Amino acid sequence: MFAAAAAGFAPAFVDLIQFAWHGWYDGKGDLALAFRMFKRARQSGHRGAWMTFCALAHSGKAGITLQLCAYLLRPFAFWRYFSAVRREPFAESVLLFNRLSREPILRDAA
């Protein structure tokens, strides 16, 4: 996943947001890394970055202000992603793998 993100594959950045947020590599979440990956995913043009970020920010782990912003931005994020999927459903900028998962699909690979 890190190699794919280093190569510029936009969906890898979105998965790294979840990877850092939930702390699959050390047991505790790294919010700073999650924010950096969100910024990179957004800069790469991935349409699902806002959806993933809003879904994770709803947990309140990063504070009440960010949680409130996530609630307000969620309709915008959904519409942006939905319209991108309708226009080009198999493009790299709209591809999502496991947006709502709480743990890696292959535990040995993580």
Backbone as JSON, one array per atom type, in Angstrom:
{
  "sequence": "MFAAAAAGFAPAFVDLIQFAWHGWYDGKGDLALAFRMFKRARQSGHRGAWMTFCALAHSGKAGITLQLCAYLLRPFAFWRYFSAVRREPFAESVLLFNRLSREPILRDAA",
  "N": [[0.82, -1.18, 0.0], [1.95, 1.23, 0.78], [3.9, 1.5, -1.18], [2.31, 1.76, -3.46], [1.05, 4.17, -2.89], [3.28, 5.85, -2.85], [3.89, 5.74, -5.52], [1.89, 7.25, -6.53], [-0.75, 6.39, -6.77], [-4.0, 7.1, -6.41], [-6.24, 5.83, -4.9], [-4.79, 4.4, -2.99], [-3.89, 6.32, -1.21], [-6.29, 6.99, 0.04], [-6.9, 4.59, 1.35], [-4.73, 4.56, 3.06], [-5.41, 6.62, 4.76], [-7.41, 5.47, 6.38], [-5.86, 3.4, 7.43], [-3.94, 4.77, 8.97], [-5.63, 6.23, 10.7], [-7.04, 4.32, 12.21], [-4.92, 3.0, 13.3], [-3.6, 0.54, 12.58], [-1.04, -0.42, 12.4], [0.37, -0.01, 14.76], [-1.42, -0.09, 16.85], [-2.44, 2.24, 17.96], [-4.03, 5.17, 16.83], [-2.76, 7.41, 14.34], [-3.22, 10.54, 13.99], [-2.04, 12.74, 12.75], [-0.66, 11.62, 10.56], [-2.88, 10.61, 9.21], [-4.18, 12.98, 8.48], [-2.23, 14.06, 6.76], [-2.25, 12.13, 4.73], [-4.85, 12.44, 3.86], [-4.69, 15.01, 2.79], [-2.91, 14.51, 0.67], [-4.44, 12.69, -0.82], [-6.56, 14.28, -1.54], [-5.21, 16.21, -3.06], [-4.37, 14.64, -5.15], [-6.66, 14.3, -6.53], [-8.67, 12.5, -5.9], [-11.98, 11.5, -5.65], [-13.31, 10.28, -3.56], [-12.05, 10.94, -1.22], [-12.97, 12.96, 0.51], [-15.34, 11.76, 1.4], [-14.4, 9.51, 2.83], [-12.87, 10.79, 4.78], [-14.85, 12.32, 6.12], [-16.46, 10.25, 7.1], [-14.74, 9.03, 8.94], [-14.15, 11.16, 10.64], [-16.52, 11.53, 11.93], [-16.43, 9.99, 14.17], [-15.45, 11.45, 16.27], [-12.94, 11.38, 17.3], [-10.91, 13.18, 16.74], [-11.74, 15.5, 17.86], [-14.42, 17.76, 18.78], [-14.92, 19.93, 17.09], [-13.93, 19.2, 14.57], [-15.59, 17.03, 14.17], [-18.1, 18.26, 13.96], [-17.65, 19.79, 11.65], [-17.36, 17.68, 9.85], [-19.94, 16.62, 9.83], [-21.27, 18.74, 8.6], [-20.0, 18.88, 6.11], [-20.53, 16.46, 4.93], [-22.85, 16.07, 3.12], [-21.94, 17.53, 0.85], [-19.61, 16.09, 0.24], [-20.68, 13.58, -0.34], [-22.28, 14.17, -2.62], [-20.32, 15.04, -4.41], [-18.77, 12.73, -4.75], [-20.72, 10.91, -5.68], [-21.54, 12.12, -8.1], [-19.16, 11.94, -9.54], [-18.85, 9.18, -9.74], [-21.05, 8.56, -11.31], [-20.34, 9.79, -13.73], [-17.82, 8.65, -14.53], [-17.39, 5.58, -13.79], [-15.31, 3.66, -13.42], [-12.93, 4.94, -13.08], [-9.68, 5.89, -11.81], [-9.82, 7.94, -9.98], [-12.18, 7.64, -8.59], [-12.25, 5.22, -7.39], [-12.77, 3.05, -4.7], [-11.85, 0.94, -2.03], [-12.22, -0.5, 0.63], [-14.01, 1.19, 2.27], [-15.51, 1.5, 4.69], [-14.48, -0.32, 6.45], [-13.23, -1.76, 9.49], [-10.95, -3.09, 10.03], [-8.06, -4.57, 8.45], [-8.62, -6.44, 5.42], [-7.13, -8.74, 4.83], [-5.59, -9.95, 7.39], [-2.98, -10.9, 7.89], [-1.5, -9.61, 5.99], [-1.28, -7.0, 6.77]],
  "CA": [[0.0, 0.0, 0.0], [2.84, 2.39, 0.82], [4.54, 1.6, -2.49], [1.31, 2.28, -4.38], [0.87, 5.59, -2.58], [4.48, 6.55, -3.3], [3.82, 5.8, -6.98], [0.86, 8.22, -6.88], [-2.05, 5.76, -6.98], [-4.89, 7.86, -5.52], [-6.96, 5.02, -3.92], [-3.89, 3.99, -1.91], [-3.9, 7.39, -0.21], [-7.53, 6.88, 0.8], [-6.74, 3.46, 2.26], [-3.77, 4.94, 4.1], [-6.13, 7.44, 5.75], [-7.99, 4.52, 7.32], [-4.77, 2.68, 8.06], [-3.36, 5.63, 10.0], [-6.65, 6.64, 11.65], [-7.34, 3.22, 13.12], [-3.68, 2.54, 13.92], [-3.43, -0.9, 12.37], [0.36, -0.83, 12.45], [0.91, 0.05, 16.12], [-2.48, -0.19, 17.83], [-3.03, 3.54, 18.26], [-4.18, 5.94, 15.61], [-1.87, 8.53, 14.1], [-4.07, 11.52, 13.33], [-1.21, 13.59, 11.89], [-0.46, 10.88, 9.32], [-4.17, 10.55, 8.53], [-4.4, 14.3, 7.86], [-1.31, 14.19, 5.64], [-2.73, 11.27, 3.65], [-6.06, 13.09, 3.34], [-4.25, 16.11, 1.95], [-2.35, 13.94, -0.55], [-5.54, 12.12, -1.6], [-7.31, 15.41, -2.09], [-4.39, 16.82, -4.11], [-4.31, 13.73, -6.3], [-7.93, 14.38, -7.24], [-9.57, 11.39, -5.58], [-13.31, 12.01, -5.28], [-13.78, 9.65, -2.33], [-11.25, 11.35, -0.06], [-13.84, 13.67, 1.46], [-16.27, 10.79, 1.99], [-13.67, 8.74, 3.82], [-12.51, 11.68, 5.88], [-16.06, 12.64, 6.89], [-16.89, 9.04, 7.82], [-13.86, 8.82, 10.08], [-14.24, 12.29, 11.56], [-17.76, 11.4, 12.7], [-16.15, 9.27, 15.42], [-15.12, 12.41, 17.32], [-11.59, 11.08, 17.79], [-10.06, 14.35, 16.52], [-12.33, 16.67, 18.5], [-15.81, 18.1, 18.47], [-14.95, 20.86, 15.98], [-13.8, 18.42, 13.34], [-16.79, 16.21, 14.04], [-19.14, 19.15, 13.46], [-17.32, 20.07, 10.24], [-17.65, 16.48, 9.07], [-21.4, 16.55, 9.64], [-21.68, 19.77, 7.65], [-19.42, 18.62, 4.79], [-20.93, 15.13, 4.44], [-23.66, 16.13, 1.89], [-21.07, 17.96, -0.24], [-18.72, 14.97, -0.08], [-21.48, 12.54, -0.99], [-22.66, 14.62, -3.95], [-19.12, 15.07, -5.24], [-18.41, 11.36, -5.08], [-21.8, 10.33, -6.47], [-21.5, 12.65, -9.47], [-17.97, 11.39, -10.2], [-19.13, 7.77, -10.07], [-22.0, 8.53, -12.43], [-19.66, 10.19, -14.95], [-16.79, 7.68, -14.9], [-17.43, 4.65, -12.67], [-14.12, 2.83, -13.23], [-11.74, 5.78, -13.08], [-8.85, 5.81, -10.62], [-10.18, 9.0, -9.03], [-13.4, 7.3, -7.84], [-12.11, 3.86, -6.89], [-12.65, 2.85, -3.26], [-11.76, -0.48, -1.74], [-12.92, -0.92, 1.84], [-14.19, 2.5, 2.88], [-16.06, 1.47, 6.04], [-13.96, -1.45, 7.23], [-12.57, -1.43, 10.75], [-9.67, -3.8, 10.1], [-7.66, -5.02, 7.11], [-9.3, -7.64, 4.95], [-6.18, -9.81, 5.07], [-4.9, -9.54, 8.61], [-1.56, -11.22, 7.8], [-0.85, -8.69, 5.06], [-1.16, -5.67, 7.36]],
  "C": [[0.87, 1.26, 0.0], [3.53, 2.59, -0.52], [3.57, 2.17, -3.52], [1.07, 3.77, -4.14], [2.08, 6.4, -3.04], [4.51, 6.69, -4.82], [2.73, 6.76, -7.45], [-0.51, 7.64, -7.15], [-3.03, 6.32, -5.95], [-5.67, 6.99, -4.53], [-6.08, 4.53, -2.77], [-3.82, 5.05, -0.83], [-5.15, 7.3, 0.67], [-7.46, 5.71, 1.78], [-5.75, 3.77, 3.38], [-4.39, 5.86, 5.15], [-6.72, 6.52, 6.81], [-6.92, 3.77, 8.1], [-4.17, 3.49, 9.21], [-4.38, 5.97, 11.09], [-6.92, 5.56, 12.69], [-6.1, 2.64, 13.79], [-3.44, 1.07, 13.78], [-1.99, -1.35, 12.51], [0.93, -0.79, 13.86], [-0.16, 0.02, 17.21], [-3.09, 1.13, 18.25], [-3.01, 4.4, 17.01], [-3.2, 7.1, 15.54], [-2.65, 9.57, 13.29], [-3.27, 12.41, 12.38], [-0.96, 12.91, 10.54], [-1.77, 10.79, 8.53], [-4.47, 11.87, 7.83], [-3.48, 14.51, 6.66], [-1.77, 13.35, 4.45], [-4.01, 11.83, 3.03], [-5.69, 14.23, 2.4], [-3.7, 15.59, 0.62], [-3.45, 13.35, -1.43], [-6.36, 13.22, -2.27], [-6.53, 16.07, -3.23], [-4.3, 15.93, -5.35], [-5.62, 13.68, -7.08], [-8.89, 13.25, -6.95], [-10.9, 11.93, -5.06], [-13.84, 11.41, -3.99], [-13.03, 10.07, -1.08], [-12.12, 12.06, 0.98], [-14.82, 12.73, 2.14], [-15.6, 10.0, 3.1], [-13.33, 9.58, 5.02], [-13.72, 12.02, 6.75], [-16.53, 11.43, 7.69], [-16.03, 8.8, 9.05], [-13.96, 9.94, 11.1], [-15.52, 12.26, 12.39], [-17.53, 10.71, 14.03], [-15.86, 10.23, 16.57], [-13.73, 12.24, 17.9], [-10.66, 12.3, 17.7], [-10.67, 15.62, 17.11], [-13.72, 16.99, 17.98], [-15.9, 19.05, 17.27], [-14.86, 20.13, 14.64], [-15.01, 17.53, 13.11], [-17.95, 17.04, 13.48], [-18.9, 19.49, 11.99], [-17.63, 18.87, 9.35], [-19.14, 16.32, 8.82], [-21.87, 17.56, 8.6], [-21.18, 19.48, 6.24], [-19.9, 17.31, 4.17], [-21.82, 15.2, 3.19], [-22.85, 16.56, 0.67], [-20.18, 16.81, -0.7], [-19.48, 13.87, -0.82], [-21.83, 12.95, -2.41], [-21.46, 14.62, -4.9], [-18.73, 13.65, -5.67], [-19.46, 10.71, -5.98], [-21.76, 10.82, -7.91], [-20.28, 12.13, -10.22], [-18.18, 9.94, -10.59], [-20.08, 7.68, -11.25], [-21.31, 8.87, -13.75], [-18.66, 9.15, -15.43], [-16.61, 6.66, -13.78], [-16.15, 3.85, -12.43], [-12.83, 3.64, -13.26], [-10.97, 5.63, -11.76], [-9.28, 6.82, -9.56], [-11.45, 8.69, -8.24], [-13.34, 5.91, -7.22], [-11.94, 3.85, -5.38], [-12.63, 1.35, -3.0], [-12.61, -0.87, -0.54], [-13.16, 0.3, 2.72], [-14.64, 2.41, 4.33], [-15.51, 0.33, 6.9], [-13.23, -0.96, 8.48], [-11.23, -2.13, 10.9], [-9.31, -4.26, 8.69], [-8.37, -6.3, 6.71], [-8.41, -8.86, 5.16], [-5.3, -9.4, 6.25], [-3.4, -9.81, 8.54], [-0.81, -10.24, 6.91], [-0.61, -7.32, 5.68], [0.05, -5.52, 8.23]]
}
